[in-house]
Amino acid sequence: MNVTPKAAAMRYRAFISYSHADEAWARWLMRRLETYRVPSRLVGAPGIDGPVPARLGAFFRDRDELTASGDLAATIRAALSDSAALIVVCSPAAAASRWVGAEVQAFRDSGRGNRILAFVVEGEPGQAAGEHACFPPPLIAPGEDGQPVEPLAADARSTADGRERAFIRLVAGLLGIGYDQLAQREAHRKQRRLLQVAVASLAGMTLALGLAATAYVARNDAQRRQAQAEDILGFMLGDLREKLTTVGRLDLMRAVDDKAAGYFAALDPRDLSDRALEEQARSLSGIGQVRLDEGNHNEAMKAFREAHERSTALLERQPENGQRLFDLAQAEYWIGYVALRQGNYDAAESWLRKYRDSAARLVALDPGNFDWQRELGYGHYNLAVLDERRGRYTTAEATMLTGLALLRDWLKQRPDDLQLRDEAADLESWLGSLALWQGQLQKAETYFAEQLQAVRVNIAKDPKNTKWQQSFVVASLLMLEAQGQRGRIREARETLARMAPLAAALHAQDPSNNMWRLSLGRSHWWRAQLDAATDRASATSAATAAADMLAQAHSAAKEDQNIAAWLLRARTLQARLAMDAGDTTAAARNLTDAKRLTDAALQAAPTEKLRPWLAERLLLQGDLEARRGNAANATRAWSEARRLLRQVAEDAGGTRLHANAAHIAFARLDPLLRAERALGRHDEAARIRQRLEAAGYVPLQPFPAAAATLVAAR
């Protein structure tokens, strides 16, 4: 027969078992328990483990590796054996966790099933099974007598005891005293504290401040203050940041980051505990994300690298700690993502591979952890995006199709997971873009339609979340590309009409959000493009608005190639509209502005996506020179555009591109046809046109008549 050991003889008062999803609750609970002082009138009273102590003692909540076979690691087993009680943080995530179940089973097997206490944070305690059940199956499994077990539970949900009352119930269970007895003593203690505060205030503010300053010199009080500050900081960097992200308030997130940075700057280096370093890394990651949304790539990269430095130090201290590895992986991802946005693909690939490898290590640590499975999926997906940027379309498409199938399978199991649906929609958008770049226009439009439908579902379920609203704007902009290339002008106008007001509203809500600036600028650009053939005044006004908005975005993030490319398109469109109106002076001015962007892009080596837009600027420059009668200059500009479009790519997924039209990337064909015609190469222009028409392509700007431009130049 097993005998329950006394707490005094054990190293830990209790072992805290929890799911990764409930880590914030576990951290809060451990801090409260370890800093809790038992009311003095209860100290020494009979308890379940002997006389009630003044403090509860130490608690264990760390993690070690759980092997694929489900056996607990030696460290965990030793801690369970050396703990007087087991506290289980109960939620649907805990109920589904193989790890938590194994810990509960091991504790019950030791003969101490009566010393297991449940702390309910989510779910329904009354449900034994189903998605809302919160008790791990071993916790409520029948005992040796065959009778069902009813665990002693403190219910922290707001609809039940609430956090504070549940905490007192838990403490009463640990000490083996009545809840009412402890609650009354707590109430008396609070009343005494209020009375003491009142008396101290009446005695004089100076004396009170002096006593407070003396009291706070004590190390224990200093540690308690730091724990309280870190509690507040954890809320600011966790729940509060998530809420601010939902409403898209970069200004408030910036204020939160400044407060966090100020707190860490004020800490004595000796106070930088593991937890403080962990929160500092989270703070730096948040700062980086805000700076990135503002368009400040350099400051974002600096913050992410500092977060990486701290996360690396923490992982070195605990190399088998999954949370430490997860934090490091996030820093690796963000560094790679900034490099990707800057067009530094080699650096991006290095960091994104590190992120994928870290995610693979996470899955190896706990194969049953769904969040970590998703991280590994993100790792492969990010590298596929990099393949797309480098023109490796076939490789990227294969990876993304595999990822989409996996996400759709997960969605069937978790139909209410809005983030999962958004991730699937994002993959659909990338597959649509890949189809677009390969000339599969109808297929691209189908993918974009699926993306839009998924985003609409998220908006219907969570209408105030700006993340889904921005996803709708971006999805609509992608749909406009597909509809525009297929000549579906009426449908494109309808798409723009649904999207444009939302893009404007988001920008008005937070003008400092650079991605929202970019979206609004692209919205104006499409208005100008669609109106160019029917309403020149409206088109000119919209093109000016697009260029102004995109210039602001470019000013905030000069290294972002995507923003630079859209500003280039806006300046080129302005120049074309001015030429159509006969204003060659305005056209030349806009082309000069576009050339500055072109020269910068050429110095950085043009990406496959940027190459057609650089060529469009050269083509229009040639048209302007032809209109001025400068045939030599016109021919030079058209020839340079042709050379740029026929240039063999260094790497296209292992297949080198050839100079004939059958192998040239589809996105290059429209400007290349114009260059061939301008230079009098009619046979090659005809072959290119056949390929475009076979794909169902309809140019937004009609192709020029054969040889018309050269005739004008002469």
C-alpha positions in Angstrom: 0.0 0.0 0.0 1.3 3.5 -0.9 1.5 6.1 1.7 1.1 9.7 0.8 4.4 11.5 1.8 4.4 14.6 3.8 4.9 17.9 2.0 7.8 18.8 4.3 9.7 15.8 3.1 9.2 16.6 -0.5 11.1 19.0 -2.6 8.1 20.6 -4.2 4.7 21.5 -2.8 3.1 20.6 -6.1 3.9 19.8 -9.8 2.0 22.0 -12.2 0.9 20.1 -15.3 -0.4 22.1 -18.3 -0.8 22.2 -22.1 1.5 24.5 -24.2 -1.6 26.5 -25.1 -2.2 27.3 -21.3 1.4 28.4 -20.5 0.4 31.9 -19.6 -2.0 30.5 -17.0 0.7 28.2 -15.7 3.2 31.0 -15.3 0.7 33.2 -13.5 -0.4 30.4 -11.2 3.2 29.5 -10.3 4.1 33.1 -9.5 1.1 33.5 -7.3 1.6 30.3 -5.4 5.3 30.8 -4.7 4.8 34.4 -3.5 1.6 33.6 -1.5 1.7 34.2 2.3 -0.7 32.2 4.4 -2.7 34.4 6.8 -0.9 34.5 10.1 -3.8 33.2 12.2 -3.8 29.9 10.1 -0.1 29.3 10.4 0.5 26.2 12.6 -3.1 25.0 12.3 -3.6 21.3 11.4 -3.4 20.7 7.7 -3.3 17.7 5.3 0.5 17.5 5.4 1.0 18.6 9.0 1.0 22.1 10.5 0.1 24.8 8.0 3.3 26.7 7.0 3.7 30.4 6.5 4.5 29.9 2.8 3.6 27.2 0.3 7.1 26.5 -0.8 8.5 25.6 -4.3 6.5 24.4 -7.3 7.6 22.6 -10.5 6.3 23.6 -13.9 9.3 23.0 -16.2 9.3 20.7 -19.2 11.5 18.0 -20.6 11.2 15.7 -23.6 8.3 13.3 -24.0 9.4 10.5 -26.3 7.4 9.2 -29.2 6.4 6.1 -27.1 4.7 8.4 -24.5 7.2 7.7 -21.7 8.0 10.6 -19.4 11.6 11.7 -19.3 13.6 11.0 -16.1 13.5 14.7 -15.0 9.7 14.8 -15.2 9.3 11.5 -13.3 11.7 12.6 -10.6 9.8 15.9 -10.2 6.5 14.1 -10.0 7.9 11.7 -7.3 9.3 14.7 -5.4 6.0 16.7 -5.4 3.4 16.4 -2.6 0.5 17.2 -5.0 -0.3 17.6 -8.7 -2.1 20.7 -10.0 -3.6 20.2 -13.5 -4.4 23.4 -15.5 -7.6 22.1 -17.2 -8.8 23.1 -20.6 -9.8 21.5 -23.9 -6.1 21.8 -24.9 -5.1 20.0 -21.7 -7.7 17.3 -22.2 -6.2 16.6 -25.7 -2.6 16.7 -24.6 -0.9 13.4 -24.4 1.8 15.0 -22.3 -0.6 16.2 -19.6 -2.4 12.8 -19.6 0.9 11.0 -19.1 1.8 13.2 -16.1 -1.6 12.7 -14.5 -1.5 8.9 -15.0 2.0 8.7 -13.6 0.9 10.6 -10.5 -2.2 8.4 -10.0 0.0 5.3 -10.4 2.1 6.4 -7.5 -1.0 6.0 -5.3 -1.7 9.7 -4.8 -4.8 10.2 -6.8 -6.4 12.0 -3.9 -3.7 14.7 -4.1 -4.6 15.8 -7.6 -6.2 19.3 -7.8 -7.8 20.7 -11.0 -7.6 24.4 -11.9 -10.1 25.0 -14.7 -9.4 27.8 -17.1 -11.5 26.9 -20.1 -14.0 24.3 -21.3 -16.9 22.6 -19.5 -16.1 20.5 -16.4 -19.4 18.7 -16.8 -18.4 17.1 -20.1 -16.5 13.9 -20.0 -15.8 14.0 -23.8 -16.1 16.2 -26.8 -14.4 19.4 -28.0 -15.4 21.3 -24.8 -14.3 18.7 -22.3 -11.5 20.1 -20.1 -10.4 17.2 -17.8 -7.6 14.9 -19.2 -9.1 11.4 -19.5 -6.7 9.9 -16.8 -7.9 12.5 -14.3 -11.5 11.2 -14.4 -10.8 7.6 -15.2 -12.5 5.1 -12.7 -10.4 4.1 -9.8 -9.5 0.5 -8.7 -13.0 0.2 -7.2 -14.5 1.0 -10.6 -16.2 4.2 -9.4 -15.7 7.4 -11.5 -13.4 10.0 -10.1 -14.6 13.5 -9.3 -11.5 15.7 -9.2 -11.3 18.5 -6.7 -11.6 21.5 -9.0 -11.2 25.3 -8.7 -13.0 26.9 -11.6 -11.2 30.1 -12.7 -13.6 30.9 -15.5 -15.4 34.3 -15.3 -18.7 32.5 -15.4 -17.8 30.4 -12.3 -15.5 31.2 -9.3 -13.3 33.7 -11.2 -9.6 33.8 -11.0 -9.1 35.1 -7.5 -11.7 32.9 -5.8 -10.4 29.8 -7.7 -6.9 30.6 -6.6 -8.0 30.6 -2.9 -9.9 27.3 -3.4 -6.7 25.8 -4.9 -4.6 27.0 -1.9 -7.1 25.6 0.5 -6.9 22.2 -1.3 -3.1 22.3 -1.2 -3.1 23.0 2.6 -6.0 20.7 3.4 -8.1 23.3 5.1 -11.6 24.6 4.5 -12.2 27.1 1.7 -14.5 29.2 3.9 -11.9 29.3 6.6 -9.2 30.5 4.3 -11.5 32.9 2.4 -12.6 34.6 5.7 -9.0 35.0 6.8 -8.1 36.5 3.4 -11.1 38.9 3.7 -9.9 39.9 7.2 -6.4 40.4 5.9 -7.6 42.6 3.1 -9.6 44.7 5.6 -6.6 45.0 7.9 -4.5 46.2 4.9 -7.1 48.8 3.9 -7.2 50.0 7.5 -3.5 50.2 7.7 -3.4 52.2 4.5 -6.0 54.6 5.9 -4.2 55.0 9.2 -0.9 55.5 7.4 -2.4 58.1 5.2 -3.8 60.0 8.2 -0.5 59.8 9.9 1.1 61.8 7.2 2.2 61.3 3.6 5.9 61.9 4.4 6.0 59.2 7.1 4.1 56.8 4.8 6.5 57.3 1.9 9.5 56.8 4.3 8.1 53.6 5.6 7.2 52.4 2.1 10.7 53.2 0.8 12.3 51.3 3.7 10.0 48.3 3.2 10.7 48.1 -0.5 14.4 47.8 0.1 13.9 44.2 1.2 14.8 41.7 -1.5 11.7 39.7 -1.2 9.5 42.7 -1.8 11.6 43.8 -4.7 11.2 40.4 -6.3 7.4 40.5 -5.7 7.3 43.9 -7.3 9.2 42.6 -10.3 6.9 39.6 -10.6 3.9 42.0 -10.5 5.5 44.2 -13.1 6.2 41.2 -15.3 2.6 40.0 -14.9 1.5 43.4 -16.3 4.1 43.2 -19.0 3.1 39.7 -20.0 -0.5 40.9 -20.4 0.7 43.9 -22.4 2.8 41.8 -24.7 0.3 39.0 -24.9 -3.5 39.6 -24.6 -3.3 43.4 -25.1 -1.1 43.2 -28.2 -3.4 40.6 -29.7 -6.5 42.8 -29.1 -4.6 45.8 -30.6 -3.6 43.8 -33.6 -7.2 42.9 -34.1 -8.3 46.5 -34.4 -5.1 47.6 -36.2 -3.8 50.2 -33.8 -0.1 50.6 -34.5 0.0 53.8 -32.4 -1.1 52.0 -29.3 1.1 49.0 -30.0 4.0 51.4 -30.3 3.1 52.9 -26.9 3.1 49.4 -25.4 6.5 48.6 -26.9 7.9 51.9 -25.5 6.6 51.1 -22.0 8.2 47.6 -22.2 11.5 49.0 -23.5 11.5 51.5 -20.6 10.9 48.8 -18.1 13.8 46.7 -19.3 16.1 49.7 -19.5 15.4 50.4 -15.8 16.2 46.9 -14.6 19.4 46.2 -12.9 21.4 43.6 -15.0 21.3 41.3 -11.9 17.5 41.2 -12.2 17.5 39.8 -15.7 16.1 36.4 -14.8 15.2 33.8 -17.4 11.6 35.1 -17.4 12.7 38.7 -17.8 14.9 37.8 -20.7 12.0 35.8 -22.2 9.6 38.8 -21.9 12.3 41.1 -23.3 12.7 38.9 -26.4 8.9 38.9 -26.8 8.9 42.7 -26.5 11.7 43.1 -29.1 9.8 40.8 -31.5 6.7 43.0 -31.0 8.7 46.2 -31.6 10.1 44.7 -34.8 6.7 43.8 -36.1 5.4 47.3 -35.5 8.4 48.9 -37.1 8.0 46.6 -40.1 4.3 47.6 -40.5 5.4 51.2 -40.4 7.9 50.5 -43.2 11.1 50.9 -41.1 13.0 47.8 -42.2 16.3 48.8 -40.5 14.8 49.3 -37.1 12.7 46.1 -37.5 15.7 44.1 -38.4 17.6 45.5 -35.4 14.8 44.5 -33.0 14.5 41.0 -34.5 18.2 40.4 -34.3 18.2 41.4 -30.6 15.3 39.1 -29.9 17.3 36.3 -31.6 20.3 37.0 -29.4 18.2 36.7 -26.2 16.3 33.7 -27.4 19.6 32.0 -28.3 21.0 32.6 -24.8 17.8 31.2 -23.2 17.9 28.1 -25.4 21.5 27.5 -24.5 20.5 27.4 -20.9 17.7 24.9 -21.5 18.4 23.1 -24.9 15.5 20.7 -24.5 12.9 23.4 -23.6 10.4 23.5 -26.4 9.1 27.1 -25.6 12.7 28.4 -25.8 13.2 26.7 -29.2 9.8 28.1 -30.4 10.8 31.7 -29.4 14.1 31.3 -31.3 12.3 30.0 -34.3 10.1 33.1 -34.4 13.1 35.4 -34.4 14.7 33.4 -37.2 11.5 33.7 -39.2 11.2 37.5 -38.8 14.8 38.1 -39.8 14.3 36.0 -42.9 11.0 37.8 -43.7 12.6 41.2 -43.6 15.4 40.1 -45.9 12.7 38.7 -48.2 10.9 42.0 -48.3 14.2 43.8 -49.1 14.9 41.5 -52.0 18.0 40.0 -50.2 17.1 36.4 -51.2 20.3 34.7 -50.2 20.0 36.0 -46.6 16.3 35.2 -46.6 16.9 31.6 -47.7 19.5 31.2 -44.9 17.3 32.4 -42.1 14.1 30.8 -43.4 15.9 27.4 -43.6 17.0 27.9 -40.0 13.4 28.6 -39.1 12.1 25.5 -40.9 14.8 23.3 -39.2 13.9 24.7 -35.8 10.2 23.9 -36.5 11.2 20.3 -37.4 13.0 20.1 -34.0 9.9 21.3 -32.3 7.8 18.6 -33.9 10.4 16.0 -32.9 10.1 17.2 -29.3 6.4 16.8 -29.2 4.8 15.2 -32.3 1.3 15.6 -30.9 1.6 19.4 -30.5 -0.6 20.8 -33.3 0.8 24.3 -33.0 4.3 23.0 -33.7 3.0 21.0 -36.6 1.7 24.2 -38.1 5.1 25.9 -37.5 6.7 23.2 -39.7 4.1 23.8 -42.3 5.0 27.5 -42.2 8.6 26.6 -42.6 8.0 24.8 -45.9 5.6 27.4 -47.1 8.0 30.3 -46.6 10.7 28.6 -48.7 8.1 28.0 -51.4 7.4 31.8 -51.4 11.1 32.3 -51.9 11.1 29.9 -54.8 8.2 31.9 -56.4 10.2 35.2 -56.0 13.1 33.6 -57.8 11.0 32.3 -60.6 11.1 28.7 -59.6 7.3 28.3 -60.2 7.1 24.6 -60.6 8.9 23.9 -57.3 6.9 26.5 -55.5 3.6 25.2 -56.8 4.3 21.6 -55.8 5.2 22.7 -52.2 2.2 24.9 -51.9 -0.3 22.3 -53.2 0.9 19.9 -50.6 0.6 22.6 -47.9 -2.9 23.5 -49.0 -4.1 19.9 -48.9 -2.8 19.6 -45.4 -4.5 22.9 -44.3 -7.8 21.9 -45.8 -7.6 18.6 -43.9 -7.0 20.4 -40.7 -9.9 22.8 -41.4 -12.3 19.9 -41.7 -11.2 18.9 -38.1 -11.2 22.5 -36.8 -13.9 24.4 -38.9 -14.1 27.3 -36.4 -10.3 28.1 -36.5 -10.3 31.5 -38.3 -6.5 31.7 -38.4 -6.3 28.3 -40.0 -8.8 29.4 -42.7 -6.8 32.6 -43.3 -3.7 30.6 -43.8 -5.4 28.3 -46.3 -6.7 31.4 -48.1 -3.2 32.8 -48.2 -1.9 29.6 -49.9 -4.7 29.8 -52.4 -3.6 33.4 -53.2 -0.1 32.2 -53.8 -1.2 29.4 -56.0 -3.3 31.9 -57.9 -0.3 34.2 -58.4 1.8 31.3 -59.6 -0.9 30.4 -62.1 -1.0 34.0 -63.2 2.7 34.2 -63.8 2.5 31.0 -65.8 -0.3 32.2 -68.1 -3.0 30.0 -66.5 -5.4 33.0 -66.2 -8.7 31.2 -65.6 -7.0 28.9 -63.0 -5.6 32.0 -61.2 -9.0 33.6 -61.1 -10.5 30.4 -59.6 -7.9 30.4 -56.8 -8.5 34.0 -56.0 -12.3 33.4 -55.9 -11.7 30.7 -53.3 -9.5 33.0 -51.3 -12.1 35.7 -51.3 -14.8 33.3 -50.2 -12.6 32.1 -47.3 -11.9 35.7 -46.2 -15.7 36.6 -46.4 -16.4 33.7 -44.0 -13.8 35.0 -41.5 -15.3 38.6 -41.7 -18.8 37.2 -41.2 -17.6 35.4 -38.0 -15.3 38.2 -36.7 -16.4 41.5 -38.5 -14.3 43.9 -36.4 -11.0 42.2 -37.0 -8.9 44.4 -39.2 -6.7 41.4 -40.1 -9.5 39.8 -42.1 -10.5 43.2 -43.6 -6.9 43.7 -44.9 -7.0 40.1 -46.2 -10.1 41.0 -48.2 -8.5 44.1 -49.6 -5.4 42.1 -50.7 -7.5 39.2 -52.1 -9.5 41.7 -54.1 -6.4 43.3 -55.5 -5.1 39.9 -56.7 -8.5 39.2 -58.3 -8.2 42.5 -60.2 -5.0 41.3 -61.8 -6.7 38.1 -63.0 -9.8 39.8 -64.2 -7.8 42.6 -65.8 -5.6 40.2 -67.8 -8.7 38.3 -69.0 -10.4 41.5 -70.2 -13.2 41.1 -67.7 -13.5 44.9 -67.1 -17.1 44.9 -65.8 -16.2 42.3 -63.2 -13.1 44.1 -62.3 -15.0 47.3 -61.7 -17.4 45.4 -59.4 -14.4 44.0 -57.5 -12.9 47.4 -57.1 -16.2 49.0 -56.0 -16.4 46.4 -53.1 -12.8 46.7 -52.1 -11.9 50.4 -52.4 -14.0 51.8 -49.5 -12.5 49.3 -47.1 -9.0 50.1 -48.2 -9.7 53.8 -47.6 -11.3 53.1 -44.2 -8.3 51.1 -43.0 -5.9 53.8 -44.1 -8.0 56.5 -42.4 -8.0 54.4 -39.2 -4.2 54.3 -39.0 -2.3 56.4 -41.6 1.0 55.1 -40.2 0.4 51.5 -41.3 2.6 51.2 -44.4 0.9 48.1 -45.7 -2.4 49.8 -45.6 -0.8 52.7 -47.5 0.4 50.3 -50.2 -3.1 48.7 -50.5 -4.8 52.1 -50.9 -2.2 53.2 -53.5 -2.8 50.0 -55.5 -6.6 50.6 -55.2 -6.1 54.1 -56.7 -3.9 52.6 -59.4 -6.6 50.2 -60.5 -9.1 53.0 -60.6 -6.8 54.9 -63.0 -6.1 51.9 -65.1 -9.8 50.9 -65.5 -10.9 54.5 -66.2 -8.0 55.3 -68.7 -10.0 54.3 -71.8 -13.3 56.0 -70.8 -12.7 58.8 -68.4 -9.3 60.5 -68.8 -9.9 63.1 -66.1 -10.9 60.5 -63.5 -8.0 58.3 -64.5 -5.5 61.2 -64.2 -6.8 62.1 -60.7 -6.7 58.5 -59.6 -3.2 58.0 -60.9 -2.0 61.1 -59.1 -3.6 59.8 -55.9 -1.9 56.4 -56.4 1.5 57.9 -57.0 1.2 60.2 -53.9 0.2 57.4 -51.6 2.8 55.0 -53.0 5.5 57.7 -52.7 4.6 57.9 -49.0 4.9 54.2 -48.6 8.2 54.1 -50.5 9.6 57.0 -48.4 8.9 54.9 -45.3 10.4 51.7 -46.7 12.9 52.5 -49.4 14.3 48.9 -49.4 10.9 47.2 -50.0 11.1 46.1 -53.6 7.3 45.5 -53.9 6.5 49.0 -52.9 9.1 50.4 -55.2 7.7 48.4 -58.1 4.2 49.7 -57.5 5.4 53.3 -57.4 7.2 52.6 -60.7 3.9 51.4 -62.2 2.1 54.5 -60.9 4.7 56.9 -62.4 4.7 55.0 -65.7 0.9 55.2 -65.8 0.9 58.9 -65.0 3.4 59.4 -67.9 1.2 57.4 -70.3 -1.9 59.3 -69.4 0.0 62.6 -69.9 1.2 61.4 -73.3 -2.4 60.4 -74.3 -3.4 64.0 -73.3 -0.6 65.5 -75.4 1.3 66.7 -72.4 4.9 65.5 -73.2 6.4 67.8 -70.5 4.4 66.0 -67.7 5.1 62.7 -69.3 8.9 63.3 -69.3 8.8 64.5 -65.7 7.0 61.3 -64.6 9.3 59.1 -66.6 12.3 60.8 -65.0 10.9 60.0 -61.6 10.3 56.4 -62.8 13.9 56.2 -64.1 15.3 56.9 -60.6 13.4 53.9 -59.3 14.5 51.9 -62.4 18.2 52.6 -61.9 18.0 51.6 -58.2 16.3 48.4 -59.1 18.8 47.5 -61.8 21.7 48.1 -59.4 20.1 45.6 -57.0 19.5 43.1 -59.9 15.8 43.1 -61.0 13.6 40.3 -59.8 11.4 38.3 -62.2 8.4 40.2 -61.0 10.0 43.6 -61.4 11.5 43.0 -64.9 8.2 43.5 -66.9 7.5 46.8 -65.1 11.1 48.1 -65.8 10.5 47.3 -69.4 7.2 49.2 -69.5 9.0 52.3 -68.4 11.6 51.9 -71.2 8.9 51.3 -73.8 7.1 54.5 -72.8 10.4 56.4 -72.9 10.9 55.1 -76.4 7.3 56.2 -77.4 8.1 59.7 -76.0 11.3 60.0 -77.9 9.5 58.8 -81.1 6.8 61.5 -80.6 9.6 64.1 -80.3 11.2 62.9 -83.5 14.3 61.3 -81.9 14.3 58.0 -83.8 17.7 56.9 -82.5 16.8 57.5 -78.9 13.5 55.7 -79.4 15.2 52.7 -80.9 17.7 52.6 -78.1 15.0 52.6 -75.4 12.9 49.9 -77.1 16.0 47.8 -77.7 17.0 48.0 -74.1 13.4 46.9 -73.1 13.7 44.0 -75.5 17.1 43.0 -74.1 15.8 43.1 -70.5 12.8 40.9 -71.4 14.8 38.4 -73.4 17.6 38.1 -70.9 18.2 34.6 -69.8 17.4 34.1 -66.1 20.3 32.7 -64.1 18.2 30.2 -62.2 14.7 29.1 -63.0 14.3 26.0 -60.9 17.0 24.1 -62.8 15.6 25.0 -66.3 17.3 27.9 -68.0 15.0 30.2 -69.9 15.6 30.4 -73.7 15.3 33.5 -75.9 12.4 32.2 -78.0 8.9 33.2 -77.1 7.8 29.7 -76.2 10.1 29.6 -73.1 9.9 33.2 -72.0 8.1 33.8 -68.7 4.4 34.7 -69.4 4.5 38.0 -67.5 7.2 39.3 -69.9 5.1 38.7 -73.0 2.9 41.8 -73.1 5.8 44.3 -73.0 7.9 42.1 -75.2 5.3 42.0 -77.9 5.2 45.9 -77.8 9.0 46.0 -78.0 9.1 43.6 -81.0 6.5 45.6 -82.9 8.2 48.9 -82.1 11.4 47.5 -83.6 9.6 46.1 -86.6 10.1 42.4 -85.6 6.6 41.4 -86.8 7.1 37.7 -87.1 8.3 37.3 -83.5 5.6 39.7 -82.3 3.0 37.5 -84.0 4.3 34.3 -82.3 4.1 36.1 -78.9 0.6 37.2 -79.6 -0.5 33.7 -80.4 0.7 32.5 -77.0 -1.0 35.4 -75.2 -4.3 34.8 -77.0 -4.1 31.0 -76.4 -4.0 31.8 -72.7 -7.1 34.1 -73.0 -5.1 37.3 -72.4 -6.7 40.6 -73.2 -4.4 43.7 -72.8 -5.8 46.6 -70.8 -4.0 48.9 -73.1 -4.5 47.9 -76.8 -1.4 46.6 -78.6 0.0 49.2 -81.1 -0.5 48.6 -84.8 2.4 46.9 -86.6 5.3 49.2 -87.3 3.3 52.2 -86.3 5.7 53.5 -83.7 8.8 53.3 -85.9 7.0 55.2 -88.6 6.1 57.9 -86.1 9.8 58.1 -85.1 10.9 58.7 -88.7 
